[in-house]
Amino acid sequence: MTRKTKIGLGIGLVVVAFIAFKMIAGGGSGEVEVRMEPVARRDLVSAVTASGNIEAKSQVDVQSEVTARILRITVQEGDLVQKGQLLVELDQVQFRGNVESAEAQLTAQQASLMQARVNRDQARRSLDRTAELKRTTPTMVSDEIMEQAQQAFDVAEANFRATTASVSQAEASLREARENLARTRLFAPISGRVVRLAVEEGEVAVPGTFSRDVGMLMRIADMSAIQALVKVDETDVVRLELGDSVSVSIDAFPDTTFVGRVTKIANSAAALSAAGQGTDRAVDFEVEVTLEDPPADVRPDLSMTARIITDVRKGVMSIPIIALTTRPPTAAGDTATAAPLGDSTAAGRPKDVEGVFVVEDGIARFRSVKVGIAGDEHFELLSGVSEGETIVAGTYQAIRDLKDGAKVRAADTTKQQGTKQAAS
């Protein structure tokens, strides 16, 4: 077989395949094969889906307020603890020494205060005697002697006040030393589970002055109330309300769905720069969902997905989401719905009209509609098409290319089902 013969045969096969495809697609008579279904009533559920993580309603990081070596840890990660239970013991040698030193300093200052009080009282009596003698016999007491007696009392009084202040300072130092000694024994601030143990015996505990993670010894979470924190897009958060029902799926429990309620919706959001974009910003709002009956072995930080129910419609007319499409207002025969000047999808072009293709005697007619809430697969139909009318419900490519007034015929559903089953 020559090269020219091969090329000619190839072209012929391509032409035959193209003709066969056109005949199958159009049934050989210019008809478009589509999937049809009547407008019917359904129960619709509108929901917002968001992902996030499980968290305890209340959790506390246990930190040391003093620097000391860890002598003993009485719990392990995962243990349940009660409020007031001893968790950690630190080395007390340094702090006991500080207490003893402060006690000795206080004793010394108290002795000095007693001496200062005696001196002050003696100076007062001497001043009183000199003043009385001056009053009764002025010639026996000169003004200089009177001034010296007054000065001696003033000095004794000042010394007494200074010593009193020193005693107060020593008492404060002793209280601080005793408090630091008490801080070497750390107790559980709440009842819950130890979800993280960050240190081991022998390490040095330091106060977390500048960083929360640096000084953390362990984390205790109150697992009696479990919540999920999810990030909801700004376009969806306006649909949420406190108390909305939520279906929660936790990745660690794939066969179980948990029920919850929206208990908090953030009033502000942090804008996050999109990957690779300096100006585009994705804005999410944090939403808190409290689980009504969480599993006993749930843990913080587990990944989860929340389906938040925002609206429910019972027995309303509906159309498949795939059936809703858009067309220019002139092509849709609905110029009255054209957008006003300045409201357009492109310069000089009015906003497209939303609608569906209604099948009338084998002809697809585009008709504008108004829709309400969106369910998983259907829109609520508010106006435009009556119950029982047949519309084009698929495929997506057929609806996208369909023209107003085109001839259509119903697809072979049996054939489609067989193809789907074979593919599955």
Rosetta blueprint (number, residue, H / E / L):
1 M L
2 T L
3 R H
4 K H
5 T H
6 K H
7 I H
8 G H
9 L H
10 G H
11 I H
12 G H
13 L H
14 V H
15 V H
16 V H
17 A H
18 F H
19 I H
20 A H
21 F H
22 K H
23 M H
24 I H
25 A H
26 G H
27 G L
28 G L
29 S L
30 G L
31 E L
32 V E
33 E E
34 V E
35 R E
36 M E
37 E E
38 P E
39 V L
40 A E
41 R E
42 R E
43 D E
44 L E
45 V E
46 S E
47 A E
48 V E
49 T E
50 A E
51 S E
52 G E
53 N E
54 I E
55 E E
56 A E
57 K E
58 S E
59 Q E
60 V E
61 D E
62 V E
63 Q E
64 S L
65 E L
66 V L
67 T L
68 A E
69 R E
70 I E
71 L E
72 R E
73 I E
74 T L
75 V L
76 Q L
77 E L
78 G L
79 D L
80 L E
81 V E
82 Q L
83 K L
84 G L
85 Q L
86 L E
87 L E
88 V E
89 E E
90 L E
91 D L
92 Q L
93 V H
94 Q H
95 F H
96 R H
97 G H
98 N H
99 V H
100 E H
101 S H
102 A H
103 E H
104 A H
105 Q H
106 L H
107 T H
108 A H
109 Q H
110 Q H
111 A H
112 S H
113 L H
114 M H
115 Q H
116 A H
117 R H
118 V H
119 N H
120 R H
121 D H
122 Q H
123 A H
124 R H
125 R H
126 S H
127 L H
128 D H
129 R H
130 T H
131 A H
132 E H
133 L H
134 K H
135 R H
136 T H
137 T L
138 P H
139 T H
140 M H
141 V L
142 S L
143 D H
144 E H
145 I H
146 M H
147 E H
148 Q H
149 A H
150 Q H
151 Q H
152 A H
153 F H
154 D H
155 V H
156 A H
157 E H
158 A H
159 N H
160 F H
161 R H
162 A H
163 T H
164 T H
165 A H
166 S H
167 V H
168 S H
169 Q H
170 A H
171 E H
172 A H
173 S H
174 L H
175 R H
176 E H
177 A H
178 R H
179 E H
180 N H
181 L H
182 A H
183 R L
184 T L
185 R E
186 L E
187 F E
188 A L
189 P L
190 I L
191 S L
192 G E
193 R E
194 V E
195 V E
196 R E
197 L E
198 A L
199 V L
200 E L
201 E L
202 G L
203 E L
204 V E
205 A E
206 V L
207 P L
208 G L
209 T L
210 F L
211 S L
212 R L
213 D L
214 V L
215 G L
216 M E
217 L E
218 M E
219 R E
220 I E
221 A E
222 D E
223 M E
224 S E
225 A E
226 I E
227 Q E
228 A E
229 L E
230 V E
231 K E
232 V E
233 D E
234 E H
235 T H
236 D H
237 V H
238 V L
239 R L
240 L L
241 E L
242 L L
243 G L
244 D L
245 S E
246 V E
247 S E
248 V E
249 S E
250 I E
251 D L
252 A L
253 F L
254 P L
255 D L
256 T L
257 T E
258 F E
259 V E
260 G E
261 R E
262 V E
263 T E
264 K E
265 I E
266 A L
267 N L
268 S L
269 A L
270 A L
271 A E
272 L E
273 S E
274 A L
275 A L
276 G L
277 Q L
278 G L
279 T L
280 D L
281 R E
282 A E
283 V E
284 D E
285 F E
286 E E
287 V E
288 E E
289 V E
290 T E
291 L E
292 E L
293 D L
294 P L
295 P L
296 A L
297 D L
298 V L
299 R L
300 P L
301 D L
302 L L
303 S E
304 M E
305 T E
306 A E
307 R E
308 I E
309 I E
310 T E
311 D E
312 V E
313 R E
314 K E
315 G E
316 V E
317 M E
318 S E
319 I E
320 P E
321 I H
322 I H
323 A H
324 L L
325 T E
326 T E
327 R E
328 P L
329 P L
330 T L
331 A L
332 A L
333 G L
334 D L
335 T H
336 A H
337 T H
338 A L
339 A L
340 P L
341 L L
342 G L
343 D L
344 S E
345 T E
346 A E
347 A L
348 G L
349 R E
350 P E
351 K L
352 D L
353 V E
354 E E
355 G E
356 V E
357 F E
358 V E
359 V E
360 E E
361 D L
362 G L
363 I E
364 A E
365 R E
366 F E
367 R E
368 S E
369 V L
370 K E
371 V E
372 G E
373 I E
374 A E
375 G L
376 D L
377 E L
378 H E
379 F E
380 E E
381 L E
382 L E
383 S E
384 G L
385 V L
386 S L
387 E L
388 G L
389 E L
390 T E
391 I E
392 V E
393 A E
394 G E
395 T L
396 Y H
397 Q H
398 A H
399 I H
400 R H
401 D H
402 L L
403 K L
404 D L
405 G L
406 A L
407 K E
408 V E
409 R E
410 A E
411 A L
412 D L
413 T H
414 T H
415 K H
416 Q H
417 Q H
418 G H
419 T H
420 K H
421 Q H
422 A H
423 A H
424 S L
